[in-house]
Amino acid sequence: MLFTILGILAYYIRTKDEFAPAIILSVLWIIFWKNSKIEGKTFLVIASVFGFINELLGVQYGYFTYLNGAIGNVPIWILPGYGTIFWSSYNLWKIFEKQYSRSKWFHFTDHFVILSFVLLILADYTFFDLTKNPLIISIKFIISFMLFRNFNLLRLAYFTGFFTVLNEIAGETLGTWSHPDFSLLSLMAGYVFLLWICLSIAEVKEARKAKYHENDQLISYISALKGLVNGEKEWTKREATAALLLLLFYTLGLLGLIRV
């Protein structure tokens, strides 16, 4: 997926054409949809919708800019792109874990987490914008991982966020988009939060399917959002606290009171 995105970005930079990339990513989106169950379909729908709305608001408030865009200065390929990239990052780790989790060397992935995290901090500090607001960014990063209840989910969150950030770095360094404040840790925290939203909605969808025998229509994901507050999702105190704090972070960000 990373090579697909790099090709699309290179094409977009040279031509400023956003329709051909949109068609390519839409085809991928549909293929992924047809080969996914409830959890995968949730990732495709929620990541695409939330991601595109986030980009529209971000451009409006000056958090980042694109070369051009048909809708609110955001290219339309971002809509299917967000879902496919996030789905791919999530599944890359899930498939790897399923395939090799019983191997003797699998525990070395924990060492990779430590090493890659150190490199991530160093790169963010040296080349990007961690130095501008290190305390708030660090707090936001820690809170995002408080959303998850066990070590396996924490590891899943790390790898999903890490792989997605690689795509984000590609766009930034190639010049497809630019951020005044581009912190790798802050971006990763946002993707981890998005992962939690997708997993939580998928959890509600599973519960509703067992209870009401719902099908997988797109409109049902809207009603599933209600399940996050009406008792269809099981909450822990730590998870609820972290979710509220992150919502506060992003609300203050949209109001322009903080930039993280």
Helices and strands as residue ranges (DSSP letters): H 2-15, H 19-34, H 38-60, E 65-66, H 78-100, G 104-107, H 108-127, G 130-132, H 134-145, H 151-174, E 177-178, H 184-212, H 220-226, H 237-254
